[in-house]
Amino acid sequence: MQGAELQTPTADKKSLTPEQEAKLRESFKRCSPETIAAVLRFRNENDINSVITAVHGIIERYIKSEDSQDISKRPDSARLGEDLGIDSLTMLEIVMSIEEALDFRIEDADARNIRTLGDVRKYVDDRVHGRAISLVSVETFGRDRLGLILPQQPPFLFLDKAEIQGDSVLASYLFKGDEFFFAGHFLNDPVVPASIVYEALGQACCLWILERVPSRLDLVLATNQVLFVGMDEARFFKRAKPHDEIHLTLSLTRLRAPLAIFSGEVKVGDQLLARVDGLTLAFGNFNPASFDAAPAATAD
């Protein structure tokens, strides 16, 4: 994806004037001394190795105190919203601070595709090295749009929103407490059935297939015909209750028509609810009878 017009590395930039340096120190006075020092090294000495330190320090300044920890130790997969608690307004402040610190503009189209710490690191590294932006575009789906795409419909649609980014799909669903299955599962102790969580995972994978299966596979998807084949391994770690919001993260591990195989996990807040591997769906022109032996189909 191409974003803003790329700048070459900053070797030809001049050092800051005393007035500019004083302004930067004032702007970042709430950041750690190490962060300010990293910003000034980059701006005065073109020290590209200081950039990630500066960016980590800027993010740490904006996250909630109870979530505060060394951002450099967080994995690339850490999500800015769900894992670090960064809302859209805070993200805008972070973007503006990074722009001021590193002296380049982040286009809105690029900012919308920055969802994880890995995205931030990759984007900044591309920019300071003058490379083409390598972020993968993110496509978002609200509940109305999901209803137009998926064959599953209310009251059996267990996705409120979703995002597709490359080979990954992220989705969420809030159990409101009035879903039909709570009446009998269980008496005086309503619990989300494991089968419903698996169904939500399957719906998220179904969305990826219907939106992302390459046309070169010459498959007939007009009927939205997608079949759940099976899972190699699935495990629950806790129970979900009414008013819990589940967050699903799935990645395609293999695609070979007519099978798509995914692995992923489900969380409630920061707690792991379930993990699945080898979640397999069949799609397009297929004969359901040919998948009677699910393990063999998955292995192939």
Order of alpha helices (4+ residues) and beta strands (2+ residues): alpha-alpha-alpha-alpha-alpha-alpha-beta-alpha-beta-beta-alpha-beta-beta-beta-beta-beta-alpha
